C-alpha cells in the first residue's frame, strides 16, 4: 500500500478516521451547532451505553441484559461466569471447526464438504453476509465447507437448496434458533430430517444445534444424540448475534479468520465507547441519522460500491428496523419511531433508483460505502491459481482508466449529484474488505443503533411487532386446519360460503383469512 505524503494525511472538516476507516459526513449538512444541540441527549446516551456494558438490564420490556459487546471482549462481562462461558464457546468453535475441516470429525460417508444452515432472521442473515463476502469455491478445494442456507418456510425454496447439494451424506446440518421454537426453522428442520431419513442418511450424526441451554431444540439435540451443540444466551439478540456461535461457527467452517473478525469488532468498540461525541464514530453516525432523519421521517439508503457487500443493506434492514421500529417509547408514549432501510450496490443503483433519489421525493439520506483495495483475500487466492484473471484489475477500459476507476467515479459522481440537489449523504471508506474490516463495519452500526435508540428514548432490544406477527401466523394455520376439517366432513356435499362462515362461527377478520386460505386450498394439489 503506497503511503500518502504527509500534507495529504490531514483530515478535512467533518471527517473522522479510526483504524484507517474514514467516516466522511461533509455532504450531510451536518454543522457544529448540531453537536452542541445534541449534547444533553449524548450525555444521556453515554450513561446508558456504560450501564449496558456493565450488565444493567437495559432491555426493560424483557427484563434482560444486552451483552453482544462482551462476545468480542469477554473480560468486560459483568461476571466471571459469563466471561468464561464466552471464552469456552469460542474455543469449542475453533476446535470443532478445525476437526471438521481436517476430517478428524467425519460422517459415516467420509469427510464433510458442505453444510446447510437452517435459520431465519438474525440466525441466517449474519452467516449469509459472511458467506457472500468471504466464501468461494477455491476454499472448498482447501477443505473448507461450502455453505447452503434454508432461511424460509417455502417448500419450493427448501427443495431447490436440497437438490443443489451434490452429496447430502457429506453435508453437515447446522440448526440455529435462540428460543429453540422458531416456527420457520423447525419446519425446515423437520423437512430436512425427513429427506435424510427417506434417503437412508443418519441425520443426528450430521446435525449441530445452536440455541439456548435447555430450549426445545437443545433438548431434542441431546435426546437424539446430535453431533454437537453450541450455546447462545438470552442477553444476545438475534440481530446482534453474528459475533456469537450463530456467526462464528459457520464462518470458521467456511474458512474465515474468526479471531480477526472479532478483533475488528473489538477495536471499533473501543472507539465507540469514547465519551466525547466528536471522537466517537458511532455517536457521530447516530447524530447524523437523528439530525437528518426528522425523527424517522427519512429513509436510509445503503449504497455499497462493492459487489461482495450487496447483502449488507439487507443485513442492516433487520439490525436497524427491528431495533428502531417501535410504537411506544420508554415512557409509554406513542411515538411510531423508526428508520426505513433499503439499498442496492454501486454502480448498479445508477440504473435503478438513483433517478428518484436525485429528482424525486426528498425523503431519505444515503450511506455510501467504498473499499479502497480492489482485491479481497478470496480474489487474491483465485488469482494465484488463474493468472489471466489479473486482467480484471489491470485492463484499461479507457485511456488511463480501469474498471475500478469508474466504480469510484460513479460513487463520487452520484454523491456529488445528490448533494447538488440538497440530498444529504455520508460516506464510509474501508481500506480493504477482510474479516477485520467487516467486523469493524458491523460494530460501527451496532453501536450507532443503540445510541440512536437512546436519543429517541426507545428500547432497541425487543421486538413486540415480530411476536405479534408470529402469533397471527399460528392463528391463520389453526383456522386453515378448521376449514380443512369442515371440507373433509362435507365431502361431495354442496354448501355456500355463508353456511361455512356460520358453521365455523367466523368473525369479520376470520372471514377475510378464510377467503385467502380457501383460494390456496383449491390451488394446492
Secondary structure, DSSP 8 states (H G I E B T S, - for coil): -----GGG-S--TTEEEETTEEEE-TTTT--HHHHHHTHHHHHHHHHHHHHHHHT---BTTTTB---GGGGG-GGGSSSHHHHHHHHHHHHHHHHHHHHHHHTSS-BTTBS--EEEEE--THHHHHHHHHHHHH--HHHHHTT--EEEEE-S--HHHHHHHHHH-S-GGGEEEEEE-SSS--HHHHHHHHHHHHHHHHTT--SGGGEEEEE-TTSHHHHHHHHTT-SEEEE--TTS-GGG-TTSHHHHHHHHHHT--HHHHHHHHHHHHHHHT-SSGGG-HHHHHHHHHHHHHTTTTSEEEEEESSGGGTTHHHHHIIIIIIHH-EEE-TTS-EEEE---EEEEETTGGGGTTHHHHHHS---EEEEEEEESSS--HHHHHHHHH-GGGGHHHH-EEETTEEHHHHHHHHHHHHHHHHHHTT--EEEEEES--SHHHHHHHHHHHHHHHHHHHHHHT--TT--HHHHHHHHHHHHHHHHHHHHHHHHHHHTT----HHHHHHHHT--HHHHHHHHHHHHHHHH--
